[in-house]
Amino acid sequence: MTETLRLSSTAELGLDELASLFNEAYQGYEIPQHVDAGAVVFMHEALDLVPERSCVAWRGDRPVGLGMLGVRASRGWVGGMGVVPEARRSGVGEALMRGLIDHARGAGVRTLFLEVLETNAGARALYEKLGFRAFRRLEVLAWEGEPRGHDPSVIACEPKAARHRIAARRAAPEPWQRADETVDRLDVSTPALRAVTSPHGDAVYRVTEGRASVLQLAARDADAAGALLDSIRAKPGVMLLRFLNVPADDPGAEALRGRGATCIAAQTEMSVEVATL
Ligand SMILES: CC(C)(COP(=O)(O)OP(=O)(O)OC[C@H]1O[C@@H](n2cnc3c(N)ncnc32)[C@H](O)[C@@H]1OP(=O)(O)O)[C@@H](O)C(=O)NCCC(=O)NCCS
């Protein structure tokens, strides 16, 4: 590993090469990751990843790591960062992240976001070294239990109307993977978005193979959130409800924890103002 490190953009790799580098770079990750070319395309489209601004690290002709950058106006997001096992702890991750920060700045990004598993101390140390600071805890919650009750004031509604009300009620920004721009992309794909509403809140979700994924939810309190979640869980064909990256202090998280949901991953959301670096 004495060869000089070189960075290029991920646009130089074919989709299959990018998928296999991603899989290699995530070896040993606590939540096993496996993507194929189709998943890579989906990630780019739904999450606004920009190949020209994403980085591959090379030692000679061997790709040894990658970092993917999403851009949405003044916000950026690190949507994948990994180094192949034999090249770790030799400065590759740091070089990739510095490359992404430069590319983000060049794209007009002011704030760069990422999420890191709470147990991933090495990655967190890298991000802190480069100036990222933690600002909230996000949980991935899965709930298979029975609905607690049936609130007749919760009814199905048009997802677009629900999204407007959620935008007006939302107390904190949505994490990248459930932000409005992501939901816009999903709104034109299959399966269709669905929504439920009550006088005290709204939720937008989609159902895939028996699993309801909550995309956005805003409610007055945990009781109101719980009524919406009960209603989604009770829909025919829904065996499991999942809520990705819900802020730990969100009423939806409180309601799910109260219903015995499992926290399958806890992440720290971090950000840095790139202009100040
Ligand atoms: C996290 C990861 C990308 C770090 O890449 P890397 O090339 O090993 O990191 P570097 O050698 O550039 O380290 C740079 C700094 O990060 C920190 N760091 C990296 N790995 C660390 C570890 N295992 N323990 C403690 N600190 C670590 C250190 O501060 C280090 O600076 P130092 O060398 O001056 O001590 C790499 O371990 C990896 O690919 N892991 C699997 C995938 C993954 O977890 N991705 C992150 C998803 S959020």
The ligand as a Tripos MOL2 file, in Angstrom:
@<TRIPOS>MOLECULE
LIG
   48    50     1     0     0
SMALL
NO_CHARGES

@<TRIPOS>ATOM
      1 C1        -14.9050    4.5430    8.4570 C.3       1 LIG1
      2 C2        -13.8870    4.3430    7.3400 C.3       1 LIG1
      3 C3        -14.4500    4.9290    6.0410 C.3       1 LIG1
      4 C4        -12.6000    5.1060    7.7110 C.3       1 LIG1
      5 O1        -11.7270    5.0500    6.6080 O.3       1 LIG1
      6 P1        -10.1380    4.9300    6.8120 P.3       1 LIG1
      7 O2         -9.5150    5.0230    5.4750 O.co2     1 LIG1
      8 O3         -9.8250    3.7200    7.6020 O.co2     1 LIG1
      9 O4         -9.8220    6.2240    7.6840 O.3       1 LIG1
     10 P2         -8.4460    7.0500    7.7010 P.3       1 LIG1
     11 O5         -7.2870    6.1100    7.7140 O.co2     1 LIG1
     12 O6         -8.4580    8.0740    6.6410 O.co2     1 LIG1
     13 O7         -8.5650    7.7520    9.1230 O.3       1 LIG1
     14 C5         -8.7260    9.1500    9.2600 C.3       1 LIG1
     15 C6         -9.1300    9.4630   10.6860 C.3       1 LIG1
     16 O8        -10.3680    8.8370   10.9850 O.3       1 LIG1
     17 C7        -10.3350    8.3320   12.3300 C.3       1 LIG1
     18 N1        -10.4780    6.8780   12.2610 N.ar      1 LIG1
     19 C8        -10.6530    6.1260   11.1600 C.ar      1 LIG1
     20 N2        -10.8290    4.8380   11.4920 N.ar      1 LIG1
     21 C9        -10.7680    4.7660   12.8250 C.ar      1 LIG1
     22 C10       -10.8960    3.7010   13.7530 C.ar      1 LIG1
     23 N3        -11.1120    2.4470   13.3490 N.pl3     1 LIG1
     24 N4        -10.7740    3.9930   15.0520 N.ar      1 LIG1
     25 C11       -10.5650    5.2500   15.4730 C.ar      1 LIG1
     26 N5        -10.4320    6.3110   14.6380 N.ar      1 LIG1
     27 C12       -10.5390    6.0640   13.3280 C.ar      1 LIG1
     28 C13        -9.0410    8.7720   12.9230 C.3       1 LIG1
     29 O9         -9.2970   10.0410   13.5070 O.3       1 LIG1
     30 C14        -8.1780    8.9310   11.7080 C.3       1 LIG1
     31 O10        -7.1880    9.9050   11.9070 O.3       1 LIG1
     32 P3         -5.7250    9.4450   12.4370 P.3       1 LIG1
     33 O11        -5.2130    8.4790   11.4140 O.co2     1 LIG1
     34 O12        -4.9940   10.7470   12.4810 O.co2     1 LIG1
     35 O13        -5.9320    8.7940   13.7530 O.co2     1 LIG1
     36 C15       -13.5270    2.8530    7.1630 C.3       1 LIG1
     37 O14       -13.2210    2.2830    8.4190 O.3       1 LIG1
     38 C16       -14.6390    2.0070    6.5390 C.2       1 LIG1
     39 O15       -14.7640    1.9550    5.3290 O.2       1 LIG1
     40 N6        -15.4690    1.3170    7.3390 N.am      1 LIG1
     41 C17       -16.5320    0.4600    6.8360 C.3       1 LIG1
     42 C18       -17.6600    1.2590    6.1860 C.3       1 LIG1
     43 C19       -18.1430    2.3620    7.0980 C.2       1 LIG1
     44 O16       -18.2760    2.2020    8.2990 O.2       1 LIG1
     45 N7        -18.4650    3.5260    6.4960 N.am      1 LIG1
     46 C20       -18.9370    4.6980    7.2100 C.3       1 LIG1
     47 C21       -20.3970    4.8030    7.0700 C.3       1 LIG1
     48 S1        -21.0330    6.1870    7.9890 S.3       1 LIG1
@<TRIPOS>BOND
     1     1     2 1
     2     2     3 1
     3     2     4 1
     4     2    36 1
     5     4     5 1
     6     5     6 1
     7     6     7 2
     8     6     8 1
     9     6     9 1
    10     9    10 1
    11    10    11 2
    12    10    12 1
    13    10    13 1
    14    13    14 1
    15    14    15 1
    16    15    16 1
    17    15    30 1
    18    16    17 1
    19    17    18 1
    20    17    28 1
    21    18    19 ar
    22    18    27 ar
    23    19    20 ar
    24    20    21 ar
    25    21    22 ar
    26    21    27 ar
    27    22    23 1
    28    22    24 ar
    29    24    25 ar
    30    25    26 ar
    31    26    27 ar
    32    28    29 1
    33    28    30 1
    34    30    31 1
    35    31    32 1
    36    32    33 2
    37    32    34 1
    38    32    35 1
    39    36    37 1
    40    36    38 1
    41    38    39 2
    42    38    40 1
    43    40    41 1
    44    41    42 1
    45    42    43 1
    46    43    44 2
    47    43    45 1
    48    45    46 1
    49    46    47 1
    50    47    48 1
@<TRIPOS>SUBSTRUCTURE
     1 LIG1         1 GROUP 0 **** ****
